[in-house]
Amino acid sequence: MKREELTRYLDNLLDAGRFRDYCPNGLQVEGRPEVRRLVAGVTASQALLDAAVARDADTILVHHGWFWRGEDGRVTGIRKARLQTLLRYDINLIAYHLPLDSHSEFGNNAQLARRLGWLADGRFGEQDVGWLGRLETPLTLAALTERVAVELQRAPLAIGDGERLVNRVGWCSGGAQGLFEEAIALGVDLYLSGEISEQTVHLARESGVAYLAAGHHASERYGVQALAQHLGQRFGLDCQFVDIDNPV
C-alpha cells in the first residue's frame, strides 16, 4: 500500500490530531513511497533500525520516535547515525506517542487491561490518558504483583502492604507516575505505571494506596504490537514485532 494511505489510516484510527504531545505523531522520516514490510517496536533505537534493515523492511512503526520537545535538535553523533541509517536504506519512520497510549483497543493501556484481566470503566488525567477499572476478582497486592510479573515478563517494584486486598485500580503505561495523586483521590486501591519517582514512595506509604512500577518498556510493548498485527490483517502487510530488550 502507499505510504500516504497508511499514515492517513493511522492518523484517523488513533485520532492523532486530538493530542497535545511532546513529539510529532505520524510520519517522522520519509522513506519509500510503497509499504510492503513493516517492523514494529517500542523505541526507534539503533538496534531496532538495524533489525529493520536486516529484515529488508521499508517502514518502522514505534511508540517512542524522535524529535522530542526540548531536546537538542542538532543532527550529530547518535542522532546522525540513526538518521543516516533510515536515509541510506530509504526506510519510513512512523511514531505515535500519546495516541498509542490512549486508544481504546490498540493502546498500551487497553492492552495492559486485556493481559491482566482488568475491567476498564473510566478515564482520568490530562487528555484522559489514565485509565480506571477493577479486577475481575479481588487479589492481594502480593498475588497481583506476581500476576503482573508473569504477564509482563518482568518483576515489578511494589510499594504497599502485600496483604492488602486490591479491587479498584488505576493505570497508565510508561512514565506516568505523575498521575498517582489524582488516582488516589479517585479512590483506587492500587495504581500501576511504568516508572516510579522518589516522592511516589512517600505518597504510597502515607495514602495507603499501593503502587506498582511495572517497567516503562515492559508496560509499553503491547500497544504497538497489537497495532502492527491489526495492520497485517487488514492490509495484508508483512508486519513483524521486534522486542529490543530493555530492563527499565
C-alpha positions in Angstrom: 0.0 0.0 0.0 1.0 3.6 -0.4 2.8 5.3 2.5 0.3 8.2 2.5 -2.6 5.7 2.6 -1.1 4.0 5.6 -0.3 7.2 7.6 -3.7 8.7 6.8 -5.4 5.5 8.1 -3.3 5.5 11.3 -3.8 9.2 11.9 -7.6 8.7 11.7 -7.6 5.4 13.7 -5.6 6.8 16.6 -7.2 10.3 16.4 -3.7 11.7 16.4 -4.8 15.3 15.8 -6.6 15.4 19.2 -3.5 15.2 21.3 -1.1 17.9 22.6 2.0 15.8 22.6 5.8 16.1 23.3 6.8 15.0 19.8 5.3 14.8 16.3 2.9 12.0 15.7 2.6 10.2 12.4 5.3 10.1 9.7 8.6 11.4 11.2 11.1 10.4 8.5 10.1 9.8 4.8 11.3 6.7 3.1 10.0 4.6 0.3 6.5 5.5 -1.1 5.3 1.9 -1.1 4.9 0.0 2.2 5.2 -3.8 2.0 7.2 -4.9 5.0 6.8 -3.2 8.4 8.9 -3.7 11.6 7.2 -2.6 14.8 9.0 -1.9 18.1 8.7 0.2 21.2 11.6 2.7 20.6 13.3 3.8 17.4 16.8 2.9 18.7 19.7 2.0 16.6 19.2 -1.7 17.5 15.6 -1.6 16.1 16.8 0.3 13.0 19.4 -2.4 12.4 16.8 -5.1 12.8 14.6 -3.4 10.2 17.5 -3.2 7.8 18.3 -6.9 8.3 14.7 -7.8 7.6 14.6 -5.6 4.5 11.8 -3.5 5.9 10.6 -0.3 4.2 8.8 1.0 7.3 9.3 1.2 11.0 6.4 1.8 13.4 7.2 2.7 17.0 5.7 4.3 20.2 8.8 6.3 21.0 10.0 8.1 17.9 12.3 11.1 17.6 12.2 15.0 17.7 11.1 15.3 21.3 10.2 18.8 22.6 13.2 20.5 24.3 15.9 18.1 23.1 19.0 19.3 21.3 18.0 19.4 17.6 21.5 19.1 16.1 22.0 16.0 14.0 25.3 14.8 15.4 26.7 11.7 17.0 24.0 9.1 17.8 21.2 11.2 16.1 23.3 11.4 12.9 23.9 7.6 13.0 20.2 6.8 13.4 19.0 9.2 10.8 21.8 8.1 8.4 20.5 4.5 8.7 17.0 5.4 7.7 18.1 7.6 4.8 20.7 5.2 3.5 18.1 2.4 3.3 15.1 4.6 2.4 13.0 3.5 5.4 9.9 5.3 6.7 9.7 6.1 10.4 6.2 6.4 11.8 5.6 7.1 15.5 2.6 7.5 17.8 3.1 8.5 21.4 0.1 9.6 23.4 -2.4 8.4 20.8 -1.0 4.9 21.2 -1.2 5.1 25.0 -4.8 6.2 24.8 -6.5 4.2 22.1 -9.4 2.1 23.3 -8.4 -1.1 21.5 -4.8 -0.9 20.3 -3.4 1.4 23.0 -0.9 0.4 25.6 -3.4 0.9 28.5 -6.1 -1.1 26.7 -3.6 -3.9 26.0 -2.4 -3.9 29.6 -6.0 -4.3 30.8 -6.5 -7.2 28.4 -3.4 -9.0 29.5 -4.1 -8.5 33.2 -7.8 -9.2 33.1 -8.7 -5.7 34.4 -12.2 -4.3 33.5 -11.9 -0.7 32.4 -14.7 1.7 33.3 -13.3 5.2 33.2 -10.5 7.7 32.3 -8.7 10.4 34.2 -5.7 12.7 33.9 -4.7 15.3 31.3 -6.1 14.4 27.9 -7.7 11.3 29.6 -4.6 9.2 29.2 -5.0 7.5 32.6 -7.4 4.5 32.9 -9.7 3.4 35.8 -11.2 0.0 36.4 -11.4 -3.1 38.6 -10.2 -6.6 38.9 -12.3 -9.5 37.8 -11.6 -11.0 41.2 -10.0 -9.0 44.1 -6.5 -10.1 44.8 -3.9 -9.3 47.5 -1.2 -6.9 46.4 1.3 -9.8 46.6 -0.8 -12.0 44.4 -1.4 -9.2 41.9 2.3 -8.4 41.8 3.1 -12.0 40.9 0.5 -12.0 38.1 1.9 -8.7 36.6 5.4 -10.3 36.7 4.2 -13.3 34.8 2.2 -11.4 32.2 4.8 -8.7 31.6 7.8 -10.9 31.9 9.4 -8.6 34.4 9.3 -8.4 38.2 7.6 -5.1 39.2 8.5 -2.9 42.2 5.6 -3.0 44.6 5.1 -0.3 47.3 2.5 -1.2 49.8 1.2 -3.9 52.2 1.4 -7.2 50.4 -1.7 -8.5 52.2 -3.9 -5.5 51.2 -6.8 -6.6 49.1 -6.9 -4.8 45.7 -10.1 -4.3 43.7 -10.3 -0.8 42.2 -7.2 0.1 40.1 -5.8 2.9 38.1 -3.1 2.6 35.5 -1.2 4.4 32.8 1.8 2.9 31.0 5.3 4.4 30.7 6.4 7.3 32.8 3.0 8.3 34.2 3.9 8.3 37.9 2.7 11.9 38.0 -0.9 10.8 37.8 -0.6 8.8 41.1 -2.0 11.6 43.4 -5.0 12.0 41.1 -5.6 8.3 41.1 -5.5 8.3 44.9 -8.2 11.0 45.0 -10.4 8.9 42.7 -10.4 6.1 45.3 -8.3 3.3 43.8 -6.7 0.6 45.8 -3.7 0.4 43.5 -2.0 2.4 40.7 0.2 0.9 38.1 2.6 2.7 35.8 6.0 2.0 34.2 8.2 4.2 36.4 8.5 5.4 39.9 10.0 8.6 41.4 11.4 9.1 44.9 8.3 11.1 46.1 6.0 8.4 44.8 7.1 6.0 47.6 6.0 8.5 50.3 2.7 9.1 48.6 2.0 5.3 48.6 3.0 4.9 52.2 1.1 7.9 53.5 -2.1 7.3 51.5 -2.2 3.5 51.9 -2.7 3.1 48.2 -0.4 0.6 46.6 1.9 1.5 43.7 3.3 -0.9 41.1 6.2 0.2 38.9 6.0 -2.4 36.2 8.7 -1.1 33.9 8.5 1.6 31.2 9.4 -0.7 28.3 7.6 -3.7 29.8 4.3 -1.8 30.1 4.5 -0.4 26.5 5.4 -3.5 24.5 1.8 -4.5 23.7 0.2 -1.4 22.0 2.4 -1.2 19.0 2.4 -5.0 18.8 -1.4 -5.1 18.6 -1.5 -2.2 16.1 1.0 -3.9 13.8 -0.9 -7.2 14.0 -4.1 -5.2 13.0 -2.3 -3.6 10.0 -1.1 -7.0 8.8 -4.6 -8.5 9.0 -6.4 -5.5 7.4 -4.0 -4.6 4.6 -2.0 -7.9 4.1 1.2 -6.2 5.0 4.2 -8.2 6.3 4.3 -6.9 9.9 6.9 -8.1 12.4 7.3 -7.0 16.0 10.9 -6.9 17.3 11.3 -6.6 21.0 14.6 -4.9 21.8 15.4 -5.9 25.4 15.3 -3.1 27.9 15.4 -3.7 31.7 13.7 -0.5 32.7 
